[in-house]
Amino acid sequence: MSAYDEEESKFMRKVKENPFVPIGMAGFFSIVGYRLYKLKNRGDMKMSVHLIHMRVMAQGFVVGAMTIGVIYSMYKDYIVKPREELKALQQQTAFQHK
């Protein structure tokens, strides 16, 4: 296995563990790219105000993606995992009683 394959598999493992990081990054770069494209049509808005708006929107998207990711992670850890463990325990006790 080459170093490139190892890096790619590490990246894909990280994406599977936390899928909202690449979503947040994609949203961040999309917003920044769009606002930079719209920079020439800002009218009489000052450059600093335009850049502040761009930063706030991009950061807001990233914080939203992180929040959703944390909620999803907590859901998996505290709702789904205990259900699966309980179900496995019930199946194991039912199998033992037969």
Beta strands, then each sheet from edge to edge (+ up, - down):
end
